[in-house]
Amino acid sequence: MIDRSHNVRRTLFRAVRLILIAAAVPLSGCAHHHAQPTPSIGPTYYPQPPNQPRILYLGSVEALGMKSKSRSPMERFLFGSARETVAPVARPFGLAAHAGKLFVCDTHQRVVHVIDFEHQRWTRMGDRGPGRLLKPLDIAIDDAGLRYVADTHAIVVFSADGDPLRTLAPDTSDSFKPVAVAVHDGKLYVVNGAAHRVEVLDPQAGSLLSTFGDQGSGPERLLHPSGIAIEAGGRVYVADTLHGRVAVFTTGGAYLRSIGSPGDRAGSFARPKHLAVGANDVLYVVDAGFQRVQMFDEQGRILMLFGGPGEQPGAMILPTGICTDESILRDLAAHVPADFTAEYLVFVSDPFGAASVGIYAFGSAHR
């Protein structure tokens, strides 16, 4: 039975793709040149008019999120009424969102920031005790709310309340250096940067179940992979950084195809980092060298891109992490202009950008 909404969505993106590739052509080759700052009047949309906007830059976590939390009545009685200030993000990397919360790995402060937009609280995880983190690079969250943090030489698992539960590190002959992690169908998919492959782990015992993408020259081989995302249908996307592409596998590790090739044009990659899949199966790829996020359809065809160098709102310097989310949209709805219908949010981390974590909305304008 054909899903009519799926066909309508595919037709819409095919039309948008044709328009936006043409709009992106002038951007080709400019990744290493700083664009002149342009004045920003009103919201920042991508692509620029007269093209139909699909991405809206809302602002930064610093501007829209909470930097402190109020003490509870008991805390005020014991410690006074002063607000507890939480340090802002210093060096953001991997991102995840779940149940109204945004999780930001901070490699400088060695913590994961937990930003609760609904309850207006900003806390930290992994800064003390047995769950103390060394260099958190990425985080994934399962349906039960368990949090899996890729941290130097292990996966540190936290409860839904942020309490440390266990540390996972498979006993293999290769060194274990997790740089990205995803959870799917009760298994952990970990990008092992040292072994140039994806390792599938048991999330309870940490035992190694299977591997794929080991270093080599064939199309299924990876070289310094740095990001992973798994769509609901089971396709595994891996950022194959030094090969300048995104490799696509099944959850069983069978190689399917590649997306993109080395370059700094729309549809190619200079330094792909982390990945995310939107609610409409659009693949988002952060490119630290190209200074943009690129969007692809289910067939690996370029749809559009956003970001870019410069000083305008929404610009990027060295973007690294990305995640998409619907649950936080209601808490930021007041920041969405009336002429734009937002479907979900896209968060992008940029350690050296004006916004440590930029907040974008995917949707459509109705002018």
C-alpha positions as CSV (number, residue, x, y, z in Angstrom):
1,M,0.0,0.0,0.0
2,I,1.5,3.4,-1.0
3,D,1.8,6.0,1.7
4,R,0.4,9.1,0.0
5,S,2.1,11.5,2.5
6,H,5.4,9.9,1.7
7,N,4.9,10.5,-2.0
8,V,3.8,14.1,-1.5
9,R,6.9,14.7,0.7
10,R,9.2,13.1,-1.9
11,T,7.7,15.2,-4.7
12,L,8.1,18.4,-2.6
13,F,11.7,17.7,-1.8
14,R,12.4,16.8,-5.4
15,A,11.1,20.2,-6.5
16,V,13.0,22.0,-3.7
17,R,16.1,20.1,-4.6
18,L,16.1,21.4,-8.2
19,I,15.7,25.0,-7.1
20,L,18.2,24.9,-4.3
21,I,21.0,23.2,-6.1
22,A,20.9,26.1,-8.5
23,A,20.9,28.5,-5.6
24,A,23.9,26.7,-4.0
25,V,26.1,26.9,-7.1
26,P,27.5,30.4,-6.4
27,L,28.6,29.1,-3.0
28,S,30.9,26.5,-4.5
29,G,34.6,26.8,-3.7
30,C,34.1,29.5,-1.0
31,A,34.8,27.3,2.0
32,H,38.2,28.7,2.5
33,H,37.3,32.4,1.9
34,H,35.6,34.5,4.5
35,A,32.4,36.1,3.2
36,Q,31.9,39.7,3.9
37,P,29.4,40.3,6.8
38,T,26.0,41.2,5.6
39,P,23.4,43.1,7.6
40,S,20.7,41.0,9.0
41,I,17.2,42.4,8.9
42,G,14.7,40.1,10.6
43,P,15.0,36.3,10.7
44,T,17.7,34.4,8.8
45,Y,16.2,32.0,6.3
46,Y,17.8,29.3,4.1
47,P,17.8,29.4,1.1
48,Q,17.7,33.1,0.6
49,P,14.6,34.6,-1.1
50,P,13.2,34.5,-3.7
51,N,13.7,30.7,-3.1
52,Q,11.2,29.0,-0.8
53,P,12.7,29.0,2.8
54,R,13.0,25.6,4.5
55,I,15.4,26.4,7.3
56,L,15.1,29.2,9.8
57,Y,17.8,30.3,12.2
58,L,16.2,31.0,15.6
59,G,19.3,31.9,17.7
60,S,21.8,30.3,20.0
61,V,21.4,28.2,23.1
62,E,23.1,31.0,25.0
63,A,20.3,33.4,24.0
64,L,17.3,31.0,24.2
65,G,18.4,28.5,26.8
66,M,18.7,28.8,30.6
67,K,22.1,29.5,32.1
68,S,21.1,29.0,35.7
69,K,18.5,27.2,37.8
70,S,16.5,28.4,40.8
71,R,17.0,26.7,44.1
72,S,14.2,24.7,45.5
73,P,12.4,25.9,48.7
74,M,14.5,23.5,50.8
75,E,17.7,24.7,49.1
76,R,16.8,28.3,49.7
77,F,16.1,27.5,53.4
78,L,19.5,25.7,53.8
79,F,21.7,27.8,51.5
80,G,20.0,31.1,50.8
81,S,18.1,32.4,47.8
82,A,21.0,33.0,45.4
83,R,20.7,31.3,42.0
84,E,23.1,28.6,41.1
85,T,25.0,29.7,38.0
86,V,26.0,27.0,35.5
87,A,29.0,27.7,33.2
88,P,28.1,28.2,29.6
89,V,29.2,25.7,27.0
90,A,32.9,26.0,26.3
91,R,33.8,23.5,23.5
92,P,30.7,21.7,22.3
93,F,30.9,18.6,20.3
94,G,28.3,15.8,20.0
95,L,24.6,16.6,20.6
96,A,21.5,14.7,21.4
97,A,17.9,15.6,22.3
98,H,15.3,13.6,24.2
99,A,12.0,14.4,26.0
100,G,12.4,18.1,26.0
101,K,16.1,18.2,26.9
102,L,19.2,19.0,24.9
103,F,22.4,17.2,25.7
104,V,25.7,18.9,24.8
105,C,29.1,17.2,25.1
106,D,31.7,19.7,26.2
107,T,35.2,18.5,25.6
108,H,36.8,21.5,27.5
109,Q,34.7,21.3,30.7
110,R,34.6,17.5,30.4
111,V,30.9,17.3,31.1
112,V,27.6,16.9,29.3
113,H,25.4,19.9,29.6
114,V,21.7,19.0,30.1
115,I,19.4,21.9,29.1
116,D,15.8,21.4,30.1
117,F,13.8,23.9,28.1
118,E,10.5,22.9,29.5
119,H,11.4,23.4,33.1
120,Q,14.0,26.1,32.5
121,R,16.9,24.3,34.0
122,W,20.5,23.9,33.0
123,T,22.5,21.2,34.7
124,R,25.6,19.1,34.1
125,M,26.3,15.4,34.0
126,G,29.6,13.5,34.4
127,D,31.5,16.0,36.4
128,R,31.9,13.9,39.6
129,G,32.0,10.5,41.1
130,P,32.5,7.2,39.2
131,G,30.8,8.7,36.1
132,R,33.4,11.5,35.8
133,L,34.1,12.1,32.1
134,L,37.5,12.7,30.5
135,K,36.6,13.9,26.9
136,P,33.0,13.4,25.9
137,L,32.7,13.4,22.2
138,D,29.2,12.2,21.5
139,I,26.0,11.0,23.2
140,A,23.1,8.8,22.3
141,I,19.8,8.2,24.2
142,D,17.6,5.1,24.0
143,D,13.8,5.0,24.3
144,A,14.0,4.4,28.0
145,G,16.1,7.6,28.5
146,L,19.4,5.8,29.2
147,R,22.3,8.0,28.1
148,Y,25.4,6.5,26.3
149,V,28.4,8.9,26.2
150,A,31.4,8.2,24.0
151,D,34.3,9.2,26.2
152,T,38.0,8.7,25.2
153,H,38.3,4.9,25.7
154,A,34.9,3.8,26.9
155,I,31.2,4.3,26.7
156,V,29.9,5.7,30.0
157,V,26.2,4.8,30.6
158,F,24.0,7.1,32.7
159,S,20.5,6.6,33.9
160,A,17.5,8.8,32.8
161,D,18.2,10.8,35.9
162,G,21.9,11.3,35.1
163,D,23.3,8.8,37.6
164,P,26.3,6.7,36.3
165,L,25.4,3.1,35.8
166,R,28.3,1.3,34.1
167,T,31.3,1.7,31.7
168,L,31.4,-0.3,28.5
169,A,34.7,-1.2,26.6
170,P,34.9,-4.3,24.5
171,D,37.8,-6.7,25.0
172,T,39.3,-6.6,21.6
173,S,42.8,-6.7,20.2
174,D,42.4,-3.3,18.7
175,S,42.5,-0.1,20.8
176,F,39.0,1.3,21.6
177,K,38.5,5.0,20.9
178,P,34.8,5.8,20.6
179,V,34.2,9.0,18.7
180,A,30.5,8.6,17.9
181,V,27.6,6.5,19.1
182,A,24.1,5.6,18.1
183,V,21.5,3.3,19.6
184,H,19.1,1.2,17.5
185,D,16.9,-1.8,18.1
186,G,18.6,-2.6,21.4
187,K,22.1,-2.4,20.2
188,L,24.9,0.2,20.4
189,Y,26.6,1.2,17.2
190,V,30.0,2.8,18.1
191,V,32.4,4.5,15.7
192,N,35.9,3.3,16.8
193,G,38.2,6.0,15.5
194,A,41.3,4.0,16.3
195,A,40.2,0.9,14.4
196,H,38.5,2.8,11.6
197,R,35.3,0.8,11.9
198,V,31.9,0.6,13.4
199,E,31.6,-1.8,16.4
200,V,28.2,-3.2,17.5
201,L,28.0,-3.7,21.2
202,D,25.6,-5.2,23.7
203,P,24.4,-2.2,25.7
204,Q,24.3,-4.2,29.0
205,A,27.6,-6.2,28.9
206,G,29.5,-4.1,26.4
207,S,30.5,-7.3,24.6
208,L,31.4,-7.0,20.9
209,L,28.7,-8.4,18.7
210,S,30.0,-7.5,15.2
211,T,32.1,-5.0,13.3
212,F,32.0,-3.5,9.8
213,G,33.9,-0.9,7.7
214,D,37.5,-1.9,8.8
215,Q,40.3,0.2,7.3
216,G,41.1,-0.4,3.6
217,S,40.6,0.8,0.1
218,G,37.4,-0.9,-1.0
219,P,34.1,1.0,-1.1
220,E,33.0,-0.6,2.2
221,R,36.1,0.5,4.0
222,L,36.4,3.5,6.3
223,L,39.2,5.8,7.0
224,H,39.0,7.9,10.2
225,P,35.2,7.8,10.5
226,S,33.8,10.4,12.8
227,G,30.0,10.3,12.9
228,I,27.1,7.9,12.8
229,A,23.3,8.1,12.5
230,I,20.7,5.4,12.0
231,E,17.3,6.1,10.4
232,A,14.1,4.3,11.5
233,G,14.2,2.0,8.5
234,G,17.6,0.7,9.4
235,R,20.0,2.5,7.1
236,V,23.3,3.3,8.9
237,Y,25.0,6.4,7.8
238,V,28.7,6.8,8.7
239,A,30.8,10.0,8.1
240,D,33.9,8.6,6.4
241,T,36.0,11.7,7.0
242,L,39.2,11.2,5.2
243,H,37.5,9.6,2.2
244,G,35.2,12.7,2.0
245,R,31.9,10.9,1.9
246,V,29.1,9.3,3.8
247,A,29.1,5.5,3.7
248,V,25.7,3.8,3.9
249,F,25.3,0.3,5.5
250,T,22.5,-2.0,6.7
251,T,22.3,-2.5,10.4
252,G,23.9,-5.9,9.7
253,G,27.0,-4.2,8.2
254,A,26.3,-4.8,4.5
255,Y,27.6,-1.9,2.4
256,L,24.9,-0.3,0.3
257,R,26.4,2.9,-1.3
258,S,28.2,6.1,-0.8
259,I,26.9,9.7,-0.7
260,G,29.2,12.5,-2.0
261,S,32.9,12.7,-2.8
262,P,35.8,14.9,-1.7
263,G,35.3,18.6,-2.5
264,D,33.9,21.9,-1.3
265,R,30.8,22.1,-3.5
266,A,27.2,21.3,-2.8
267,G,26.9,17.5,-2.6
268,S,30.6,16.9,-1.8
269,F,32.5,16.9,1.5
270,A,35.7,18.6,2.8
271,R,35.6,17.3,6.4
272,P,32.3,15.5,7.3
273,K,31.8,15.1,11.0
274,H,28.5,14.2,12.7
275,L,25.2,13.2,11.2
276,A,21.5,13.3,12.0
277,V,18.3,12.1,10.4
278,G,15.2,14.3,10.6
279,A,11.7,13.2,11.2
280,N,11.1,13.3,7.4
281,D,14.1,11.0,6.7
282,V,16.2,13.9,5.5
283,L,19.9,13.2,6.2
284,Y,21.9,16.2,7.8
285,V,25.7,16.1,7.5
286,V,27.9,18.6,9.3
287,D,31.0,19.6,7.3
288,A,33.6,21.3,9.4
289,G,35.8,22.1,6.3
290,F,32.9,23.4,4.1
291,Q,31.5,25.3,7.2
292,R,27.9,24.2,6.4
293,V,25.3,21.6,7.0
294,Q,24.1,19.7,3.9
295,M,20.8,18.0,3.6
296,F,20.2,14.8,1.4
297,D,17.1,12.8,0.5
298,E,16.7,9.0,1.0
299,Q,18.5,8.4,-2.3
300,G,21.5,10.4,-1.3
301,R,20.6,13.4,-3.5
302,I,21.5,16.9,-2.3
303,L,18.5,18.9,-1.2
304,M,20.0,22.1,0.2
305,L,22.6,23.5,2.6
306,F,22.7,26.1,5.3
307,G,25.3,27.9,7.4
308,G,28.4,29.1,5.7
309,P,31.3,31.4,6.7
310,G,30.8,35.0,7.8
311,E,29.5,36.9,10.7
312,Q,25.8,36.9,9.9
313,P,23.3,35.1,12.2
314,G,23.4,31.4,11.5
315,A,27.0,31.4,10.1
316,M,29.4,28.7,11.0
317,I,33.2,28.5,11.6
318,L,33.9,24.9,12.6
319,P,30.6,23.0,13.0
320,T,30.9,19.5,14.5
321,G,27.8,18.1,16.1
322,I,24.2,17.9,15.1
323,C,20.9,16.5,16.2
324,T,17.2,17.0,15.3
325,D,14.2,17.0,17.7
326,E,10.5,17.7,17.9
327,S,10.0,17.7,21.6
328,I,11.7,21.0,22.3
329,L,9.8,22.9,19.5
330,R,6.8,23.7,21.7
331,D,9.1,25.4,24.3
332,L,10.7,27.6,21.6
333,A,7.5,28.3,19.6
334,A,7.5,31.9,20.7
335,H,10.7,32.5,18.8
336,V,9.3,31.2,15.4
337,P,7.9,34.0,13.2
338,A,4.2,33.9,12.3
339,D,5.1,33.5,8.6
340,F,7.0,30.2,9.2
341,T,5.6,26.8,10.1
342,A,8.2,24.8,12.0
343,E,8.1,21.0,11.9
344,Y,11.1,20.2,14.1
345,L,14.4,21.7,15.4
346,V,18.0,21.2,14.2
347,F,20.8,21.9,16.7
348,V,24.3,22.5,15.4
349,S,27.4,22.7,17.7
350,D,30.3,25.0,16.7
351,P,33.2,25.2,19.1
352,F,34.6,28.4,17.6
353,G,31.4,30.0,16.3
354,A,29.5,33.0,17.7
355,A,26.9,30.5,18.8
356,S,28.3,27.5,20.6
357,V,25.1,25.7,19.7
358,G,22.9,27.2,17.0
359,I,19.2,26.5,16.9
360,Y,17.5,26.1,13.5
361,A,14.0,25.1,12.5
362,F,13.0,23.0,9.6
363,G,9.6,23.9,8.0
364,S,8.1,26.1,5.4
365,A,7.2,29.8,4.9
366,H,3.7,30.9,4.0
367,R,3.9,34.4,2.7
